[in-house]
Amino acid sequence: MMKSNARTFHYLWLLLLPLSFWQCSESVGKSEETTEETIAYVRKFNTITAEPGATQAEINMTGRVIAKDKISVVAQVQGIALATSRRFKEGVTYQKGDVLIAIDDREFVNGLIAQKSQYLSSLVRIMSDVKLDYPQYFEAWNSYLSTVDLNKPLPEIPLEVPSNLRYYLAANNIYNLYYSIKSQEETADKFIIRAPFEGVVTKSDINPGSLVNPGVMLGEFIRTDELEILSSVSLADAGALTVGDNIEFRLPGEHQSWKAQLSRMGSTVESGSQAVPLYFSISGSDLREGTFLEATYHLNAYEASMELPKSVVTSQNQVYVIEDTYVKLRDVEPVEFRTETIVVQGIPKGTQVIIDPVDQPIQGIKATSL
């Protein structure tokens, strides 16, 4: 009987031994897993140590070079376009006073000479009556008659005459002929279109031999010795600028730059961008209309501030920091928004600011810096 019990106990012990070994292994496994979880719970982040100081305030702006003066070249008379020493084509430059377009005026000039001839005949016809009835004015009118040249502009008509002589001249159509001719002389000057300033042709719609009609646009001409930059800034930044301020503009990514002066500011705010348009005077033989330039305007420095990437500052104006091995949120005060960064105040010196992108709340987790 005793042998039977001993044998039964032996069998039970053999059955329980694997179970005990499995429980022991499971306990060791749980212990190792807990240790790994504890270690994994401490997150590591890239951080920067806050060193607040004076940050230079600045306004970044971009602008486009535009012509200060641009005119549409429009014909005011009719005729055939003539060939000139320089054809009116895109890219051709002219100095002030140069002939841009010449229109054949021979028919018009002949008609004008015919009118002058009629006027001269009318003057000759009345001179005998003037000598008899107004002898004191005969010398003045006779002298005027001798200066009338059919191929030159009419000289100024004597205006200091008594009323009775004035009525006599009007009755003989003298004044009507005179002012009609003066008006035609003004029109004759419009057959030659001259450059009103130094510039270049940006558009041309005329060729020699083409028929030109009044009111038809022949091309565009822009000024090249004086240009402008059209830029804009926010309404808040506009208050820091004053007409007369000098700013250096440059080509994006290059060292070439030009000095410009703020000549005027828009009086209204653009409805879409809520920006104020700015106009800068600029000059340079190597500048072309349409060129995009950029500039940085330096203002007073922000004290006790630092510059952070935009991705670091939340929409509630807070940043994640590591304090006492835990992640916390700290309020900051943005003082300037730049292209890629934000200048903020309110971060104590030595604070570890997390600069890694954060796509979900991490406040309160245990963390350390990399």
C-alpha positions as CSV (number, residue, x, y, z in Angstrom):
1,M,0.0,0.0,0.0
2,M,2.7,2.4,0.9
3,K,4.6,1.6,-2.2
4,S,1.5,2.3,-4.2
5,N,1.1,5.8,-2.6
6,A,4.8,6.6,-3.2
7,R,4.5,5.6,-6.8
8,T,1.3,7.8,-7.2
9,F,3.1,10.9,-5.7
10,H,6.1,10.3,-8.0
11,Y,3.8,10.3,-11.0
12,L,2.0,13.6,-9.8
13,W,5.4,15.3,-9.3
14,L,6.4,14.4,-12.8
15,L,3.1,15.8,-14.2
16,L,3.5,19.1,-12.2
17,L,7.1,19.7,-13.0
18,P,6.5,21.0,-16.6
19,L,3.6,23.2,-15.4
20,S,5.9,24.8,-12.8
21,F,8.6,25.3,-15.4
22,W,6.1,27.0,-17.8
23,Q,4.8,29.3,-15.0
24,C,8.3,30.2,-14.1
25,S,9.2,31.0,-17.8
26,E,6.0,33.1,-18.1
27,S,6.9,35.1,-15.1
28,V,10.4,35.8,-16.4
29,G,8.9,36.8,-19.8
30,K,6.5,39.2,-18.2
31,S,9.3,40.7,-16.2
32,E,11.4,41.3,-19.3
33,E,8.4,42.7,-21.3
34,T,7.6,45.1,-18.5
35,T,11.2,46.4,-18.5
36,E,11.1,46.9,-22.2
37,E,7.8,48.7,-22.1
38,T,9.2,51.0,-19.4
39,I,12.2,51.8,-21.5
40,A,10.1,52.3,-24.6
41,Y,7.8,54.7,-22.7
42,V,10.5,57.4,-22.6
43,R,10.3,59.2,-25.9
44,K,13.2,60.9,-27.5
45,F,12.9,64.2,-29.4
46,N,15.2,66.6,-31.2
47,T,15.3,69.8,-29.2
48,I,17.0,73.1,-29.2
49,T,18.0,75.0,-26.0
50,A,16.3,78.4,-25.9
51,E,18.7,81.3,-25.9
52,P,16.4,84.4,-26.2
53,G,18.0,87.5,-27.4
54,A,17.6,90.5,-29.8
55,T,16.1,89.3,-33.1
56,Q,16.3,91.7,-36.0
57,A,12.8,92.6,-37.1
58,E,12.3,92.6,-40.8
59,I,9.7,92.8,-43.6
60,N,10.2,90.4,-46.5
61,M,8.7,91.5,-49.8
62,T,8.7,90.6,-53.4
63,G,7.9,92.9,-56.3
64,R,7.7,93.1,-60.1
65,V,9.5,95.7,-62.2
66,I,7.0,97.8,-64.2
67,A,7.4,100.8,-66.5
68,K,6.8,104.1,-64.8
69,D,5.4,105.5,-68.0
70,K,3.7,103.4,-70.7
71,I,1.9,104.9,-73.6
72,S,-0.3,103.4,-76.4
73,V,0.9,104.8,-79.7
74,V,-2.4,105.8,-81.5
75,A,-2.8,107.5,-84.8
76,Q,-4.7,110.8,-84.9
77,V,-4.6,111.2,-88.7
78,Q,-5.1,109.1,-91.8
79,G,-2.4,108.2,-94.3
80,I,0.2,105.7,-95.4
81,A,3.0,104.7,-93.0
82,L,6.4,105.6,-94.3
83,A,9.7,103.9,-93.7
84,T,12.0,105.5,-91.2
85,S,15.6,105.1,-90.2
86,R,14.6,102.7,-87.5
87,R,11.5,100.5,-87.9
88,F,9.0,100.7,-85.2
89,K,9.4,97.1,-83.9
90,E,9.5,95.3,-80.6
91,G,12.8,95.9,-78.7
92,V,13.9,99.0,-80.7
93,T,15.0,101.8,-78.4
94,Y,14.5,105.5,-79.0
95,Q,15.8,108.7,-77.3
96,K,13.4,111.5,-76.4
97,G,12.3,113.3,-79.6
98,D,13.2,110.6,-82.0
99,V,10.7,109.8,-84.8
100,L,8.7,106.7,-83.9
101,I,6.3,106.6,-86.8
102,A,6.0,108.9,-89.9
103,I,2.8,109.1,-91.9
104,D,2.6,110.4,-95.5
105,D,1.3,114.0,-95.2
106,R,1.8,115.3,-98.7
107,E,-1.9,115.4,-99.6
108,F,-2.7,117.1,-96.3
109,V,0.1,119.7,-96.6
110,N,-1.0,120.6,-100.1
111,G,-4.5,121.3,-98.8
112,L,-3.0,123.4,-96.0
113,I,-1.0,125.5,-98.5
114,A,-4.1,126.0,-100.6
115,Q,-5.9,127.4,-97.5
116,K,-3.0,129.7,-96.7
117,S,-3.1,130.9,-100.3
118,Q,-6.8,131.8,-99.9
119,Y,-6.0,133.5,-96.6
120,L,-3.2,135.5,-98.3
121,S,-5.5,136.6,-101.1
122,S,-8.1,137.8,-98.6
123,L,-5.5,139.9,-96.8
124,V,-4.3,141.5,-100.0
125,R,-7.9,142.3,-101.0
126,I,-8.7,144.2,-97.8
127,M,-5.4,146.2,-97.6
128,S,-6.6,149.1,-99.8
129,D,-9.7,149.6,-97.6
130,V,-7.6,149.4,-94.4
131,K,-5.3,152.1,-95.8
132,L,-8.2,154.4,-96.6
133,D,-10.4,153.7,-93.5
134,Y,-7.9,152.8,-90.8
135,P,-4.6,154.4,-91.9
136,Q,-3.1,154.3,-88.4
137,Y,-3.3,150.4,-88.6
138,F,-2.2,150.0,-92.2
139,E,1.5,149.8,-91.4
140,A,1.0,147.0,-88.8
141,W,-1.2,145.0,-91.2
142,N,1.1,145.6,-94.2
143,S,4.1,144.4,-92.1
144,Y,2.1,141.3,-91.1
145,L,1.1,140.6,-94.7
146,S,4.8,140.5,-95.7
147,T,5.6,137.8,-93.1
148,V,3.0,135.3,-94.4
149,D,4.8,132.4,-96.1
150,L,2.9,129.6,-97.6
151,N,5.5,127.1,-96.6
152,K,5.8,128.2,-93.0
153,P,3.4,128.4,-90.0
154,L,1.3,131.5,-90.0
155,P,2.6,134.3,-87.8
156,E,0.4,135.6,-85.0
157,I,-2.3,137.9,-86.3
158,P,-2.4,141.5,-84.9
159,L,-5.0,141.5,-82.1
160,E,-4.8,145.1,-80.9
161,V,-7.4,146.6,-83.2
162,P,-10.5,148.8,-82.6
163,S,-13.9,147.2,-82.6
164,N,-14.9,148.7,-86.0
165,L,-11.8,147.3,-87.7
166,R,-12.3,143.9,-86.0
167,Y,-15.9,143.8,-87.3
168,Y,-14.6,144.6,-90.8
169,L,-12.0,141.8,-90.6
170,A,-14.6,139.3,-89.4
171,A,-17.0,140.3,-92.2
172,N,-14.3,139.5,-94.7
173,N,-13.6,136.0,-93.2
174,I,-10.1,136.9,-92.1
175,Y,-10.4,135.5,-88.5
176,N,-12.2,132.4,-89.7
177,L,-9.5,131.6,-92.3
178,Y,-6.7,132.4,-89.8
179,Y,-7.9,130.1,-87.0
180,S,-8.9,127.3,-89.4
181,I,-5.3,127.3,-90.8
182,K,-3.8,127.3,-87.3
183,S,-5.9,124.3,-86.4
184,Q,-4.8,122.5,-89.6
185,E,-1.1,123.3,-88.7
186,E,-1.7,121.6,-85.3
187,T,-3.0,118.5,-87.2
188,A,0.0,118.6,-89.6
189,D,2.3,117.9,-86.6
190,K,0.4,114.7,-85.9
191,F,1.7,113.0,-89.1
192,I,5.0,112.6,-87.2
193,I,4.9,110.7,-83.9
194,R,7.9,111.3,-81.7
195,A,9.2,109.6,-78.6
196,P,8.0,111.5,-75.5
197,F,10.8,110.0,-73.4
198,E,13.7,107.6,-73.6
199,G,12.2,104.1,-74.1
200,V,11.7,100.9,-76.0
201,V,8.9,99.5,-78.1
202,T,7.1,96.6,-76.4
203,K,4.4,96.1,-79.1
204,S,4.1,97.0,-82.7
205,D,1.2,96.6,-85.1
206,I,2.3,98.6,-88.1
207,N,4.6,98.2,-91.1
208,P,5.7,100.7,-93.8
209,G,3.1,101.0,-96.5
210,S,0.2,100.2,-94.1
211,L,-2.9,102.4,-94.2
212,V,-3.2,104.2,-90.9
213,N,-6.6,105.3,-89.6
214,P,-7.4,107.8,-86.8
215,G,-7.9,106.1,-83.4
216,V,-6.1,102.9,-84.4
217,M,-3.5,101.6,-81.9
218,L,-0.1,101.2,-83.6
219,G,1.9,99.8,-80.6
220,E,3.1,100.3,-77.1
221,F,6.1,102.3,-75.9
222,I,7.5,102.2,-72.4
223,R,10.0,104.4,-70.5
224,T,13.3,102.8,-69.7
225,D,15.3,105.5,-67.9
226,E,12.8,105.4,-65.0
227,L,11.2,102.2,-63.7
228,E,9.1,101.2,-60.7
229,I,8.7,98.1,-58.5
230,L,5.2,97.2,-57.6
231,S,5.1,95.3,-54.3
232,S,2.8,94.9,-51.4
233,V,2.9,94.3,-47.6
234,S,0.4,93.5,-44.9
235,L,-1.6,96.3,-43.4
236,A,0.3,95.9,-40.1
237,D,3.7,96.1,-41.9
238,A,2.7,99.1,-44.0
239,G,2.7,101.2,-40.8
240,A,6.4,100.6,-40.4
241,L,7.2,102.1,-43.8
242,T,7.5,105.7,-44.8
243,V,7.6,107.3,-48.3
244,G,11.2,108.1,-49.0
245,D,12.6,104.9,-47.3
246,N,15.5,103.3,-49.3
247,I,15.4,99.5,-49.8
248,E,17.7,97.2,-51.6
249,F,16.1,94.8,-54.0
250,R,17.8,91.7,-55.5
251,L,17.2,88.9,-57.9
252,P,16.0,85.7,-56.1
253,G,19.0,83.5,-55.4
254,E,21.6,86.0,-56.8
255,H,23.8,88.7,-55.4
256,Q,22.9,91.3,-58.0
257,S,20.9,94.1,-56.4
258,W,19.5,97.6,-57.0
259,K,18.7,100.4,-54.6
260,A,15.1,101.6,-54.7
261,Q,13.1,104.3,-52.9
262,L,9.6,104.1,-51.8
263,S,7.8,106.8,-53.8
264,R,4.2,106.2,-52.9
265,M,1.9,103.9,-51.1
266,G,-1.6,102.7,-52.1
267,S,-4.5,104.4,-50.3
268,T,-6.7,101.3,-50.3
269,V,-6.2,97.7,-49.2
270,E,-6.5,94.9,-51.8
271,S,-9.7,93.0,-51.0
272,G,-8.3,89.5,-51.6
273,S,-4.9,89.6,-49.9
274,Q,-5.6,92.5,-47.5
275,A,-2.3,93.9,-48.5
276,V,-1.2,97.5,-49.2
277,P,0.4,98.2,-52.6
278,L,3.8,99.9,-52.6
279,Y,5.6,101.6,-55.5
280,F,9.4,102.0,-55.5
281,S,11.4,104.1,-57.9
282,I,14.3,102.3,-59.4
283,S,16.7,102.7,-62.3
284,G,19.2,100.4,-64.0
285,S,20.2,99.7,-67.6
286,D,20.2,96.0,-66.9
287,L,16.6,95.9,-65.5
288,R,13.7,94.7,-67.6
289,E,10.0,95.2,-67.2
290,G,8.4,92.1,-65.6
291,T,11.5,91.0,-63.6
292,F,10.6,89.7,-60.1
293,L,12.8,91.0,-57.3
294,E,12.8,90.5,-53.5
295,A,13.9,92.6,-50.6
296,T,14.3,92.5,-46.8
297,Y,13.6,95.6,-44.9
298,H,15.2,95.7,-41.4
299,L,13.4,97.3,-38.5
300,N,14.1,97.6,-34.8
301,A,15.0,94.4,-33.0
302,Y,12.7,92.3,-30.8
303,E,14.2,91.9,-27.4
304,A,14.1,88.5,-25.5
305,S,13.0,86.7,-28.6
306,M,13.9,83.7,-30.7
307,E,13.2,82.4,-34.2
308,L,11.4,79.0,-34.5
309,P,10.3,76.9,-37.5
310,K,6.6,77.5,-38.2
311,S,5.8,73.8,-37.7
312,V,6.9,74.1,-34.0
313,V,4.3,76.6,-33.0
314,T,0.7,75.3,-32.7
315,S,-2.4,77.1,-33.8
316,Q,-3.0,78.1,-30.2
317,N,0.5,79.8,-30.1
318,Q,2.1,77.2,-27.9
319,V,5.2,75.0,-28.2
320,Y,6.1,71.6,-26.8
321,V,9.0,71.7,-24.3
322,I,10.6,69.1,-22.1
323,E,10.6,70.0,-18.4
324,D,11.5,67.6,-15.5
325,T,11.6,64.7,-18.1
326,Y,8.0,65.3,-19.2
327,V,6.5,67.0,-22.3
328,K,4.6,70.2,-21.5
329,L,3.0,73.0,-23.5
330,R,4.2,76.5,-23.1
331,D,2.5,79.6,-24.3
332,V,4.5,81.9,-26.6
333,E,3.8,85.3,-28.1
334,P,4.4,85.5,-31.9
335,V,5.8,88.9,-32.8
336,E,6.6,88.4,-36.5
337,F,5.6,85.8,-39.1
338,R,8.3,85.1,-41.8
339,T,8.3,82.9,-44.8
340,E,9.5,79.7,-43.0
341,T,9.8,80.8,-39.4
342,I,8.1,82.7,-36.6
343,V,9.7,85.1,-34.1
344,V,8.3,84.5,-30.7
345,Q,8.8,85.8,-27.1
346,G,8.0,84.2,-23.8
347,I,10.4,81.2,-23.7
348,P,12.8,81.2,-20.7
349,K,16.5,80.7,-21.3
350,G,17.6,77.1,-21.2
351,T,14.2,75.6,-22.0
352,Q,14.4,72.5,-24.2
353,V,12.0,73.2,-27.1
354,I,10.9,70.2,-29.2
355,I,11.5,70.9,-32.9
356,D,10.3,67.5,-34.3
357,P,7.0,67.6,-36.2
358,V,4.1,66.6,-33.9
359,D,1.0,65.2,-35.5
360,Q,-0.9,64.3,-32.3
361,P,-0.9,65.6,-28.7
362,I,2.1,64.4,-26.7
363,Q,1.6,66.5,-23.6
364,G,2.4,64.6,-20.4
365,I,4.5,61.8,-21.8
366,K,7.9,61.0,-20.4
367,A,10.6,62.3,-22.8
368,T,14.2,63.2,-23.2
369,S,16.4,65.0,-25.7
370,L,18.3,63.2,-28.4
